[in-house]
Amino acid sequence: MSVDIVDAHIHLYPGSEAPSLAWYTAGHPLQGQHSVEDYLEATKDLNKVSTQKLRSFIFIECDRTHELGTEVGWEEPLREADWIKRVADGRPRSGEGHEPQHAHLCLGAVLWAPLPSGPDAMQRYANKVKDRTGTTWPLVKGFRYLVQDKPPGTMLSSGFIESLRWMGRSGFTFDLGVDARSGGLWQLQEAVEMIKKAHEGLAENHRPDMRSRDQDGNPATEPFRSWKEQMARLASFSNVYMKVSGSFSEMDAFPSEAEQGDWGSATREKLVQRARAWVGIWLKEVLTVFGSERMIWGSDWPVCVVGGGGNQVSWLNWLSVIHGFVEGHLSKDDQAGFWSHNALRAYGV
């Protein structure tokens, strides 16, 4: 029997609070509301790809505007904690796009936190989150501070390292996001050094450089070799997990929904197979060094919509790309781990 899917990486925000997102601009492809109802619309045709059902998701913070130097600068991330509490409690405000019956879907949350400010600030911030979330506080499984757009040295600062150690002692996970393509391979190298200094529990969501190719269309030799070396170093830390998510933005974009054709069509299958063959080059290396027991599936919805062909098909496209790889490389037990059990273990659910 197939195991139901835990989507370990999704983002949600109400339209009324979208302008508080640090990256938000008029005309941005992810502008407007992205609610539980929108997410369920994106996943509704799961049965066209798999016999599995969607069990639940892990909410990942959306990078609200913030300031590190003052507690006043924490207000927007704290409002995000209020928001996910309403989702998890099943107490929506009018027009927010979720209903009481959706509450069970939220299995856990990874919220923003001021890691560069050090452990004292982390403790004060966590206390505020606990006060704001109340009975849903146990759903807070970890914290994230995006480093993919930060200057070199951010991850190695004493405040950051001590915050990670505090999180480890307190039983929280840290979701790490680096961007080796846009930001540079140094981000991955610095991340490895960071983990060496403070290795007490991390879940990694890393974007490799999947666009650098040689003249034959294969991964460019030197970046790929360096990437493999860093993957092996990451995998040497036993409680680092690798999320398989966020890759559509690193590949050639899928065409529009209309151009893709229906599920099962020759056009759609060709697109999925092409993407699977390309991402499979990297996934085989990840599988070799991490093993199936430390790989986790996440959709990165709604970010996967950018490059995935639109909200009606992107989530299913990504699932289909990875589903074929998993069926071809993992045993049934390992597949159950990949789609569900590994995430539950990593986040302590």
Order of alpha helices (4+ residues) and beta strands (2+ residues): beta-alpha-beta-alpha-beta-alpha-beta-alpha-beta-alpha-beta-alpha-beta-alpha-alpha-beta-alpha-alpha-alpha
